[in-house]
Amino acid sequence: MRDLAKLPKAHLHLHFTGSMRVPTLRDLAAGHGVRLPSALTDGDPLRVPADERGWFRFQRLYDAARACVRSEADMRRLVDEAAADDAAEGSRRLEIQVDPTSYAPFVGGLTPAVEIVLDAARAASAAHDVEVAVVVAASRMRHPLDARTLARLAARYAGDGPGEVVGFGLSNDERRGDTAEFAAAFRIARRAGLASVPHGGELLGPAHVRDVVDALHPDRLGHGVRAGEDPALLAELVEREVALEVCPASNVGLGVYPDTAAVPLRPLVEAGARVALGADDPLLFSSRLLDQYVAAREVHGFTDAELADLARSSVRASRASDRTKRRMLSGVDDWLVAPDPAGAPLSSASHPSAG
């Protein structure tokens, strides 16, 4: 079997605070005098039921970690370490998601918070040989007018390269807020050329995915895994080429599925969905991007050729430049035709990267 850490891939679903290393969290907590819940530092993946009580526990832990990020230096450290960790796992493109609202009070406002993350992304890209772009995300827990403010701010820094904003998202508990009320913010983002990348279809099923699709016109769905419960809806997403940012560790950690084997990764792929595997919040779920590919191989039985197709799917779903995509897709081809330590090399003729 080929080394999955050497498979070029794009990482499209990683949250800023949730990307944090546990030792970094301990350092920041000690430096700021914050007492942490043991569940954040014990190394065990979070497991909660898929109900409001479970989400409350998840959010309480996430908020405790976020409360430790209180300075420009802290923010820069998180971006740099996220890029380093991704690069070590074969990621050549990271589109990290951040809601700057929580960090703004410590650095002088929303604009400085965004600019710090973007500048750190440029520096990390150069240091670790991975393109780091940014998705600015609003929260369902805040007023839709706040989302419009963030969309306007995101639009000012729109681009497709390292240290630029490539998308606008909507995160937090899918059961909160009225999706349609956030449509105006997404219109602002789309006019600036940003990808629409709201969360949907993890905690709630196909009806919620339909609401998100109709109101926010996503280019990618954060999670979207439960769209498969409605074959007609899934077929529509396939036809529209709406990518699904599938995060198996999150699905299990939040109680959506009982274990990794139950995550419908293969049915989604076989239906033609453009799937990009993501880690979501490694800090809480103790599982990074590479682990998702390992699970696809070891739990779902994906061959190297199928894993290469997953990597290609992630590249195509990214907002990288055409030049970057061509380079990454060529790297996937090279990985696949390299000799397999366990057997003969596969031919690339039946697995072209064109498209």
C-alpha positions in Angstrom: 0.0 0.0 0.0 1.2 3.4 -0.9 2.0 6.0 1.8 -1.1 8.2 2.2 1.0 10.9 3.8 2.6 11.4 0.4 -0.7 11.6 -1.5 -1.2 15.3 -2.5 -4.6 16.4 -1.2 -6.6 19.6 -0.3 -8.0 20.1 3.1 -11.2 22.1 2.9 -12.9 21.7 6.3 -10.7 22.7 9.3 -11.7 25.1 11.9 -9.2 27.6 13.3 -9.5 26.9 17.1 -10.3 23.2 16.4 -7.0 22.8 14.5 -5.1 23.4 17.7 -2.5 20.9 19.0 -3.2 19.7 22.6 0.3 20.8 23.8 -0.3 24.2 22.3 -3.7 24.5 24.1 -1.9 23.6 27.4 0.7 26.3 26.8 -1.8 29.0 26.0 -4.0 28.1 28.9 -1.0 28.2 31.3 0.1 31.5 29.8 -3.3 33.1 30.2 -4.2 31.5 33.5 -7.1 29.5 32.1 -8.3 26.3 33.7 -9.1 23.7 31.1 -11.7 20.9 31.3 -9.9 17.6 31.4 -11.8 16.4 28.3 -9.7 18.8 26.2 -6.3 17.4 27.3 -6.9 13.8 28.0 -6.2 12.7 24.4 -9.6 10.8 24.1 -11.8 11.7 21.2 -15.0 13.4 22.1 -18.1 11.3 22.0 -21.5 12.9 22.6 -25.1 12.1 21.6 -26.6 13.7 18.5 -29.0 15.9 20.5 -29.0 19.4 21.9 -27.4 18.2 25.1 -24.5 16.6 23.2 -24.0 19.7 21.1 -24.0 21.9 24.3 -21.1 19.8 25.7 -19.2 20.0 22.4 -19.7 23.8 22.2 -18.7 24.3 25.9 -15.4 22.5 25.2 -14.8 24.4 22.0 -15.5 27.7 23.8 -13.1 26.8 26.5 -10.4 26.2 24.0 -11.2 29.4 22.1 -10.9 31.4 25.3 -7.2 30.5 25.4 -6.5 32.4 22.1 -6.0 35.9 23.3 -3.3 37.6 21.3 -1.9 38.1 17.9 1.0 35.7 18.7 -1.5 33.0 19.7 -3.4 33.4 16.4 -0.2 33.3 14.4 0.9 30.2 16.2 -2.3 28.3 15.4 -2.1 29.1 11.7 1.5 28.1 11.5 1.0 24.8 13.3 -2.1 24.0 11.3 -0.1 24.5 8.1 2.8 22.4 9.4 0.6 19.6 10.5 -1.2 19.6 7.1 2.0 19.6 5.1 3.3 16.6 7.1 0.1 14.7 6.0 0.4 15.5 2.3 -2.0 18.5 2.2 -0.8 20.9 -0.4 -3.8 23.3 0.0 -5.5 24.2 3.3 -8.6 26.5 3.3 -8.9 27.1 7.1 -12.2 28.5 8.4 -12.3 31.2 11.0 -15.0 33.4 12.6 -12.9 36.4 13.7 -15.6 37.7 16.1 -14.2 35.9 19.2 -10.6 37.1 18.7 -11.4 40.6 17.7 -11.5 42.0 21.2 -7.9 41.0 21.9 -6.4 42.5 18.7 -8.3 45.7 18.1 -11.3 44.7 16.1 -12.6 42.5 13.3 -10.4 43.9 10.6 -7.1 43.4 12.5 -8.2 39.9 13.4 -8.8 38.9 9.8 -5.6 40.6 8.6 -3.6 38.8 11.3 -4.9 35.4 10.1 -4.3 36.3 6.4 -0.7 37.5 7.1 0.0 34.4 9.1 -1.4 32.3 6.3 1.0 33.8 3.8 3.9 33.3 6.2 2.9 29.7 6.9 2.5 29.0 3.2 6.0 30.0 2.5 7.4 28.2 5.6 5.7 24.8 5.0 5.2 24.5 1.3 1.4 24.4 1.6 -1.0 27.0 0.3 -3.1 28.3 3.2 -6.2 30.3 2.2 -9.0 31.4 4.5 -12.8 30.9 4.7 -14.5 33.6 6.8 -17.5 32.1 8.6 -20.5 33.6 10.4 -22.3 31.9 13.2 -25.9 30.8 13.3 -25.9 31.8 16.9 -25.5 35.5 16.1 -27.8 38.0 14.3 -27.8 37.8 10.4 -26.7 41.5 10.4 -23.4 40.3 11.9 -23.1 37.9 9.1 -23.4 40.7 6.6 -20.7 42.6 8.3 -18.4 39.6 8.1 -19.3 39.1 4.4 -18.4 42.6 3.6 -15.1 42.3 5.4 -14.3 39.0 3.7 -15.1 40.5 0.3 -12.3 43.1 0.8 -9.7 40.3 0.8 -11.1 38.0 -1.8 -8.6 36.0 -4.0 -7.5 32.5 -4.6 -3.9 32.5 -3.4 -2.1 32.0 -0.1 -3.3 34.5 2.6 -6.4 35.5 0.7 -10.1 34.9 1.5 -11.6 32.2 -0.8 -15.0 31.6 0.8 -17.7 32.6 3.2 -19.3 30.1 5.6 -22.0 29.6 8.2 -21.3 27.4 11.1 -22.5 26.3 14.6 -25.6 24.4 15.6 -27.6 23.6 12.4 -30.8 23.7 14.5 -30.4 27.4 15.4 -31.3 30.4 13.3 -33.3 30.8 10.2 -31.2 29.8 7.2 -33.0 32.2 4.8 -32.1 35.2 7.0 -28.4 34.7 6.1 -29.0 34.8 2.4 -28.2 38.5 2.1 -24.7 37.9 3.6 -24.1 35.1 1.1 -25.2 37.4 -1.8 -22.5 39.9 -0.7 -19.9 37.2 -0.6 -20.9 35.7 -4.0 -20.7 39.2 -5.7 -17.1 39.3 -4.5 -16.3 36.0 -6.1 -16.2 34.1 -2.8 -17.3 30.5 -2.6 -20.5 29.8 -0.6 -19.5 27.1 1.9 -22.2 26.8 4.7 -22.5 23.9 7.1 -25.5 21.7 6.6 -26.5 18.1 6.6 -24.7 16.7 9.6 -26.9 17.1 12.7 -30.0 17.6 10.5 -31.1 15.6 7.5 -32.1 16.2 3.9 -34.8 18.8 4.7 -32.2 21.0 6.2 -29.9 20.5 3.3 -32.7 21.5 1.0 -33.1 24.7 3.0 -29.4 25.5 2.7 -29.3 24.8 -1.0 -32.3 26.9 -1.8 -31.3 29.9 0.4 -27.5 30.0 0.2 -26.7 28.3 -3.1 -23.6 26.5 -1.8 -20.6 25.6 -3.9 -19.6 23.3 -1.1 -21.5 21.9 1.9 -19.8 21.7 5.2 -20.5 18.0 5.9 -23.6 17.4 3.8 -23.2 13.7 4.6 -26.9 13.2 5.3 -27.9 14.4 1.8 -27.6 10.7 0.9 -30.7 9.9 2.8 -32.7 11.5 -0.1 -31.5 10.1 -3.4 -33.2 12.8 -5.5 -31.5 15.5 -3.4 -28.1 13.8 -3.7 -28.6 13.5 -7.4 -29.3 17.2 -7.6 -26.1 18.0 -5.7 -24.2 15.8 -8.0 -25.6 17.5 -11.0 -24.9 21.0 -9.6 -21.4 19.8 -8.7 -21.9 20.9 -5.0 -19.0 19.4 -3.2 -19.5 17.6 0.2 -16.9 18.3 2.9 -17.2 14.9 4.6 -15.7 14.7 8.1 -16.1 11.1 9.4 -14.5 11.7 12.8 -16.9 14.6 13.5 -19.9 12.5 12.4 -18.9 9.8 14.9 -17.9 12.2 17.6 -21.2 14.1 17.5 -23.2 10.9 17.5 -24.5 11.2 14.0 -23.3 7.7 13.3 -22.3 5.0 15.8 -18.9 4.3 14.3 -16.7 5.1 11.2 -18.0 2.1 9.3 -21.5 3.5 9.4 -20.5 6.8 7.8 -21.9 6.5 4.2 -18.6 7.5 2.5 -18.7 4.8 -0.3 -22.4 5.3 -1.1 -21.8 9.1 -1.6 -18.8 8.5 -3.8 -20.6 5.8 -5.8 -23.5 8.2 -6.4 -21.1 10.6 -8.1 -20.7 13.1 -5.2 -17.7 15.3 -5.2 -16.3 14.4 -1.8 -13.5 16.2 0.0 -12.5 14.6 3.3 -11.9 16.9 6.2 -10.8 16.7 9.9 -13.2 19.5 11.2 -11.8 19.8 14.8 -8.8 17.6 15.5 -8.5 19.1 18.9 -11.8 17.6 20.0 -12.0 14.5 17.8 -8.3 13.4 18.0 -8.3 12.7 14.3 -6.5 14.7 11.6 -6.8 14.7 7.8 -4.6 11.7 7.2 -6.7 9.7 9.6 -9.7 10.2 7.4 -7.9 8.8 4.4 -6.6 5.9 6.5 -10.2 5.1 7.6 -11.3 5.3 3.9 -8.7 2.6 3.2 -8.9 0.4 6.3 -12.6 0.7 7.2 -14.4 1.4 3.9 -12.0 -0.6 1.7 -11.0 2.1 -0.7 -8.2 1.0 -3.1 -5.2 3.3 -3.8 -6.9 4.2 -7.1 -10.1 5.2 -5.2 -8.1 7.1 -2.6 -6.4 9.0 -5.4 -9.8 9.9 -6.8 -10.8 11.2 -3.4 -7.7 13.4 -3.4 -8.5 14.6 -6.9 -12.0 15.5 -5.7 -10.7 17.6 -2.9 -8.4 19.5 -5.2 -11.1 20.2 -7.7 -13.5 21.3 -5.0 -10.9 23.8 -3.7 -10.7 27.4 -4.6 -7.0 27.1 -5.7 -5.9 28.6 -8.9 -5.9 26.5 -12.1 -2.2 26.4 -12.0 -2.1 25.0 -8.4 -4.8 22.5 -9.2 -2.9 21.2 -12.3 0.3 20.8 -10.2 -1.6 19.0 -7.4 -3.4 16.7 -9.8 -0.2 15.8 -11.5 1.2 14.9 -8.1 -1.7 12.6 -7.5 -1.0 10.9 -10.8 2.7 10.5 -9.8 1.7 9.0 -6.4 -0.6 6.5 -8.1 1.9 5.3 -10.7 4.8 5.0 -8.2 5.7 1.4 -7.3 3.4 0.0 -4.6 5.6 -1.4 -1.8 3.1 -4.3 -1.6 2.9 -5.1 -5.3 3.1 -3.9 -8.8 2.5 -0.3 -9.9 -1.0 0.7 -11.2 -1.4 2.2 -14.6 -2.6 5.8 -14.7 -4.3 5.2 -18.0 -7.5 4.1 -16.4 -7.4 6.9 -13.8 -6.8 10.2 -15.7 -6.6 13.4 -13.8 -8.2 15.5 -16.5 -11.3 17.5 -15.7 
